[in-house]
Every structure is written in structure tokens, then in C-alpha cells.
Amino acid sequence: MTRRLDAAVAPAIPRPAFRSLRIKSGAERDDAVDMDFARLARREARHLTLAAFALVMAGCAAGAPAPGTSGVRVGVASYYGRELAGRPTASGERYDPGRLTAAHRTLPFGTRLRVLNLENGRSVVVRVNDRGPRRKDRILDVSYRAAKRLGFSGAGLARVRIEPL
């Protein structure tokens, strides 16, 4: 049993005052949802791109000394053996034992460091081109040539002071 409502009995449904407030049909609603989804997807892609860029920039500057500090560190250094010659470093260039290079965990590639051997007073300027050392008790790995100039190629390890230039 169904009841019909009379126009006199049923409450009048007000019409929207503005055309933009009209109720959309099913197809129009689907198109609107698709457009909203596409707009949301573009916005999310922009946010993800910005977040990735911020992470990359933060990673590049992670090892730089804080403003107002000298960045001088003291610890144990070791050197790369000549058997690693020709292998790629983390920066992409090949390891050359005859160049004055070093590996540091956080300093940006290309950073120049003055390395002072605290045991004999010898110093050398090296360029960071790799990540390392792997051992937690060391602060720097230097190339064979740098170790020779610093005077610890025989011992393998030396207590050093490093200072970014």
C-alpha cells in the first residue's frame, strides 16, 4: 500500500537561489569527483616532490659544521689499500691511491680537509670523495698517498686532527 502525497500536504522543497547550487545529476557528480581526485593527486605529487627535495638538501648539508663552530675533530684515521685502486667511490669517481683523497661519513663530497698527524706533526690537505670509514672507532680513511705523506702507511693507523677548509 503506497500513499500519494498531495502537493497541499507535502512540504514545499525550496529551489536554490543560485544556479551554482543546483543538484548535479549522476554523470555530472562522477565528473566532479574525478576532477577533485585529479586535483588532489596533483597536489599530493607536489607535496611529495617538495618533501623529497627537502630530504636531499638536508642530506647534502648534514655534515657541514654548525655556524660558530670550527668543525675540528680529533680521532683515529686509517688508509685505503692499493688493492682497491680503480674501484668506484661513493661520489662516482674511481679510487686512485696516488691522489690526496679521503672518506668521511657525513661531510659533503668535495670538502677539503687539513689532516694533521698528532704523533709526528705532519699535515696534508685532502678532498672528500667517498663515504667511510666503516669502523665506528675511526673518523677518516685517507688514500695511500695521503697516508704516506702523513707518515703512517706502515702502521696503518694514526691519531689525527681534521679541520675543514
Secondary structure, 3 states (H helix, E strand, C coil): CCCCCCCCCCCCCCCCCCHHHCCCCHHHHHHHHHHHHHHHHHHHHHHHHHHHHHHHHHHHCCCCCCCCCCCCEEEEEEECCHHHCCCECCCCCECCCCCCEEECCCCCCCCEEEEEECCCCCEEEEEEEECCCCCCCEEEEECHHHHHHHCCCCCCEEEEEEEEC
